[in-house]
Amino acid sequence: MFYFAINNFMAAELIAGFLQGTIALLFLLLLVRNIYTVSQERKGCSVSGCKITDIIVNLFRKKDA
């Protein structure tokens, strides 16, 4: 999408280039957010971090004697 946006800017089609560039940035933002969310869920964490789940895990952890 960035390639097409740059081509539209070079062809002096500014509105199409701006629109495709914006769409490309939004898709990139969505992809980064999804990668972050999946990596946090695989760790067993909430999306905002591991603080709450770590507290719950510590409540039920077996104590070594």
C-alpha positions in Angstrom: 0.0 0.0 0.0 2.9 2.4 0.7 4.2 1.6 -2.7 1.0 2.6 -4.4 0.7 5.7 -2.2 4.2 6.8 -3.3 3.3 6.1 -6.9 0.2 8.2 -6.7 2.1 11.1 -5.1 4.7 10.9 -8.0 1.8 10.9 -10.5 0.4 14.1 -8.9 -2.7 12.3 -7.6 -2.5 13.7 -4.1 -5.9 12.7 -2.8 -5.5 9.0 -3.8 -1.9 9.0 -2.5 -3.0 10.5 0.8 -5.9 8.1 1.2 -3.8 5.0 0.4 -1.0 6.2 2.7 -3.5 6.6 5.5 -5.0 3.2 4.9 -1.5 1.7 4.9 -0.6 3.3 8.3 -3.9 2.2 9.8 -3.3 -1.4 8.7 0.3 -1.2 10.1 -1.1 0.0 13.4 -3.7 -2.8 13.5 -1.0 -5.4 12.8 1.3 -4.1 15.5 -1.6 -4.0 18.0 -2.6 -7.6 17.1 0.9 -8.9 17.5 1.2 -7.2 20.9 -2.2 -8.6 22.0 -1.3 -12.2 20.9 2.1 -12.1 22.6 0.5 -10.9 25.8 -2.2 -13.5 25.7 0.4 -16.3 25.1 2.3 -15.2 28.2 -1.0 -15.4 30.2 -1.2 -11.7 30.6 -4.0 -9.3 30.1 -3.5 -6.8 27.2 -2.6 -4.0 29.6 0.1 -6.0 31.3 0.7 -8.9 33.6 0.1 -7.3 37.0 -3.4 -8.7 37.7 -2.7 -12.2 36.5 0.6 -12.3 38.4 -1.3 -11.4 41.6 -3.8 -14.2 41.0 -1.1 -16.8 40.3 0.8 -15.8 43.4 -2.4 -16.5 45.5 -2.5 -20.1 44.4 1.2 -20.9 44.1 2.4 -24.0 46.0 4.8 -23.1 48.8 8.0 -25.1 48.9 8.7 -26.3 52.4 
